[in-house]
């Protein structure tokens, strides 16, 4: 149902609807549509898909968050290398460990 200039009343607000911006394939929801709708979290199969696709993929080799005290010189050097400086520091420490086995 498209009107040239109609008004949509929703939550005590009134919005003008521009028929040129209305999508004919996706009409505005009616009260009946809302009453039959369900929240995505209430649909188990959809909920699993949404949760599985969120965030960074799980790594096989996880890292442990720690607190470490470093000299100002070391910290300044690695931070100056830009984004990813902690990964580069980890790589240097791994190389050290591997060369001293």
C-alpha positions in Angstrom: 0.0 0.0 0.0 1.8 3.1 -1.2 0.6 6.7 -0.9 2.2 9.7 -2.5 2.4 11.5 0.9 1.1 9.5 3.8 1.9 9.4 7.4 3.2 6.5 9.5 2.3 6.6 13.2 4.7 4.6 15.3 5.4 4.9 19.0 3.6 8.3 19.2 5.7 9.8 16.4 4.6 10.8 12.9 6.9 10.3 9.9 6.3 11.4 6.3 6.6 8.6 3.8 8.1 9.4 0.5 6.6 7.0 -2.1 9.7 7.4 -4.3 11.8 5.8 -1.6 9.4 3.0 -0.7 10.4 -0.5 -1.7 7.5 -2.2 -3.5 8.9 -5.7 -2.8 9.2 -5.0 1.0 6.1 -3.2 2.1 5.7 -1.6 5.5 4.8 -4.0 8.3 1.3 -4.1 9.5 0.2 -4.6 13.1 -0.8 -8.2 12.1 2.7 -8.8 10.7 4.3 -7.5 14.0 1.9 -9.6 16.1 3.1 -12.8 14.3 6.8 -12.0 14.2 9.4 -13.6 16.5 12.7 -12.4 17.7 15.7 -13.9 16.0 17.0 -15.2 19.4 13.8 -17.3 19.7 14.6 -19.3 16.6 17.3 -21.9 17.6 18.6 -22.7 14.1 19.0 -19.0 13.3 20.4 -18.2 16.7 23.2 -20.7 16.2 24.1 -19.2 12.8 24.2 -15.7 14.1 26.3 -16.6 17.2 28.7 -18.7 15.0 29.3 -15.8 12.6 30.1 -13.2 15.3 33.6 -12.0 16.1 37.0 -13.3 15.2 37.3 -17.0 14.4 38.7 -19.1 17.2 42.4 -19.9 16.9 43.9 -23.3 17.6 46.8 -21.6 19.3 45.3 -19.1 21.8 47.4 -16.6 23.6 47.3 -15.9 27.3 46.8 -12.3 28.5 49.5 -11.3 31.0 50.9 -8.3 32.7 54.6 -7.7 32.0 57.0 -4.9 32.8 59.2 -3.8 29.9 61.9 -1.2 29.8 60.9 2.1 28.3 63.3 1.6 25.4 61.8 -1.8 24.4 58.3 -0.5 24.7 59.0 2.7 22.7 60.7 0.7 20.0 57.9 -1.8 19.4 55.1 0.7 19.8 56.8 2.9 17.2 56.5 0.1 14.7 52.8 0.7 14.6 49.7 -1.5 14.7 50.5 -5.1 15.5 53.5 -4.2 17.7 52.4 -6.8 20.4 52.4 -9.5 17.7 55.8 -8.5 16.6 57.1 -8.6 20.2 55.6 -12.1 20.6 57.4 -13.1 17.4 60.8 -11.9 18.6 60.3 -13.8 21.9 59.3 -16.9 20.0 62.5 -16.7 17.9 64.5 -16.3 21.1 62.9 -19.4 22.7 63.4 -21.5 19.5 67.0 -20.5 19.2 67.7 -21.4 22.9 66.1 -24.9 22.9 
